[in-house]
Amino acid sequence: MPADATNLPGRPPSSLATSSPSRTTTRARGLRARIVAITTGLLAAVLLVGAIALSALVVTMQRSALDAELRQTAQQIATLVAENRVPATLPVSGARLVQVVDPTGAVVSASPAADRLTPLLAPAELATARGGKAVEVSAGRVAESGRLRAVALPAGPASRQATVITASDVGDLADTQRGLWLGLAGGVPLVLLVAAVLAWRAVGAALRPVDALRAGAERIGAGGEGEAESSGERTRLPVPVAQDEIRALAVTLNGMLDRLDEAAAGRRRFIADAAHELRSPVASLRMQVEVAARLDPDDELAAELLPDVERLSRLVDDLLLLARAGSAQTPYRPEPLDPVELAAGVVARFVDARVPVSLESGSGATVVADASALERALVNLLENAVRHAETRVDVRVQPADGHVAIEVCDDGVGIAESDRERVFERFTRLDEARARDSGGSGLGLSIVRELVRREGGEVSLHDNVGDPHTGRTGLRARIVLPPADAGR
């Protein structure tokens, strides 16, 4: 079978479209996931910094409050020292540790819980505390576990100035800090999880117009131009209601599609007009050559020109058909058809072909199609098969997964798998086809695909299993159409 023609404008089969929604959906989900991941990561960083800052602020505030209480207690004791009314046991409530030490560092008086022999602060620590700064020391020196936070205030006259030391265990501060960190460690992941779910839904809602644009672009890309022209309407991308960047993108893309449609329509009009204008001179030329051949059977020039003129005539007809295919200029008359009966009628035309053409029919369901269009597609496939077959061509009509399959099989050289999509491009002819003087124009398969897609079907090329007796293989052209009840 020859290498003919392109993916042409036309309506794709609703059940057989060759688009890839899973790939585009995966890309959309990947963008959504990236946005949510970035948002969640930024939120996690903010929450981490916030947790550290909150923890530091709480600890600082607690220490400041404790220092204030310790200084207040020390001030009260300093008043007693100034009035020389210091008792042996200082009247202190709670678990506060209070000592009054003389200039030599000896303990003069202490609270009931404080050591009466060992000062709470060493000389260097005492000097720091007297400077107004709180000091944290180990409580081991006074037979206490943990750590103590202490402040010191000078008291009494300068001649015999004493120092009041007040201290408190900071274990409560550590417990509070530990509890805060545990709360943050449990709360932050929960907040992140809730935020990620909400962000996923919010980003999904924000990207819904983008997904609608993608789906619209996919429909337009799969449907081509023919569907819009045959229905009198142009398919366009949905324009969101919101006045945002996505709406501006949709409007811009629709404008681009309008310009592309205008360019495509101009190209089709040019081809159609050119082909139409060529039909008359080509027909006249063909008639003159045929007349010359009849008047003088020995005229070698007429004999050589006639095949080329016939090929030129077919090329003009094919160009005109391609230019008008799928447009309002081409009448489309779908009707219920028996594919077996239609195939039998086409096969009957090839009774005198150079190789036998046979029909093997199964139980083909009724299809709704334009009889002339489907017949033309089948004729093109058969002409190609006959041209390239070695010994025979078989036509088969059979059910295929709820659809109807029409196959044209030959035992020729076939087409390499890498070229089977390329041959549907216009004017594509493989080297082998070019070597034949009787080769096609390179438009046959383009016409087949356009006509079949207009019927809601699809055409593809495969290996033919060949004749088991001769061992020859070839090409199997397969048309798949939806049944009449598919609701195209």
NORWO-V35870 format. One record per backbone hydrogen bond with DSSP energy under -0.5 kcal/mol. NH is the residue of the N-H (numbers start at 1). CO is the residue of the C=O. Records with the same first field share a line. If there is no record, write none. Layout:
NH->CO  CO
This chain:
4->2
5->442
8->6
10->223
13->457
17->13
24->20
25->21
26->22
27->23
28->24
29->25
30->26
31->27
32->28
33->29
34->30
35->31
36->32
37->33
38->34
39->35
40->36
41->37
42->38
43->39
44->40
45->41
46->42
47->43
48->44
49->45
50->46
51->47
52->48
53->49
54->50
55->51
56->52
57->53
58->54
59->55
60->56
61->57
62->58
63->59
64->60
65->61
66->62
67->63
68->64
69->65
70->66
71->67
72->68
73->69
74->70
75->71
76->72
77->73
78->74
79->75
80->76
81->77
82->78
83->79
84->81
85->80
87->85
90->88  110
92->90
96->93
97->167
98->96
99->165
100->109
101->99  163
102->106
105->102
108->100  106
109->100
110->88
111->98
112->90
114->111
119->117
126->122
127->123
128->124
129->125
130->126
131->127
132->129
133->128
135->150
137->148
139->146
141->138
142->139
143->140
144->139
148->137
149->168
150->135  148
151->166
152->129
153->164
155->162
160->157
161->158
162->155
163->101
164->153
165->99  163
166->151  164
167->97
168->149
170->147
174->170
175->171
176->172
177->173
178->174
179->175
180->176
181->177
182->178
183->179
184->180
185->181
186->182
187->183
188->184
189->185
190->186
191->187
192->188
193->189
194->190
195->191
196->192
197->193
198->194
199->195
200->196
201->197
202->198
203->199
204->200
205->201
206->202
207->203
208->204
211->207
212->208
213->209
214->210
215->211
216->212
217->213
218->214
219->215
220->216
221->217
222->218
223->219
224->220
227->223
229->225
230->226
231->227
232->228
233->228
235->233
240->238
244->242
248->244
249->245
250->246
251->247
252->248
253->249
254->250
255->251
256->252
257->253
258->254
259->255
260->256
261->257
262->258
263->259
264->260
265->261
266->262
267->263
268->264
269->265
270->266
271->267
272->268
273->269
274->270
275->271
276->272
277->273
278->274
279->275
280->276
281->277
282->278
283->279
284->280
285->281
286->282
287->283
288->284
289->285
290->286
291->287
292->288
293->289
294->290
295->291
296->292
299->296
300->298
303->299
304->300
305->301
306->302
307->303
308->304
309->305
310->306
311->307
312->308
313->309
314->310
315->311
316->312
317->313
318->314
319->315
320->316
321->317
322->318
323->319
324->320
325->321
327->324
330->327
331->329
333->331
335->369
337->367
339->337  365
342->338
343->339
344->340
345->341
346->342
347->343
348->344
349->345  346
350->347
351->348
353->350
356->391
358->393
360->395
361->359
362->397
364->362
367->337
369->335  367
371->333  369
374->370
375->371
376->372
377->373
378->374
379->375
380->376
381->377
382->378
383->379
384->380
385->381
386->382
387->383
388->384
389->385
393->356
394->409
395->358
396->407
397->360
398->405
400->403
403->400
404->481
405->398
406->479
407->396  405
408->477
409->394  407
410->475
411->392
419->416
420->416  417
423->419
424->421
425->422
426->5
427->442
428->425  442
429->427
433->430
434->430
435->431
436->433
439->436
447->443
448->444
449->445
450->446
451->447
452->448
453->449
454->450
455->451  452
456->11  453
457->452
458->480
460->478
462->476
464->474
467->472
468->466
471->467
474->464
476->462
477->408  475
478->460  476
479->406  477
480->458  478
481->404
483->402
484->366
486->483
487->484
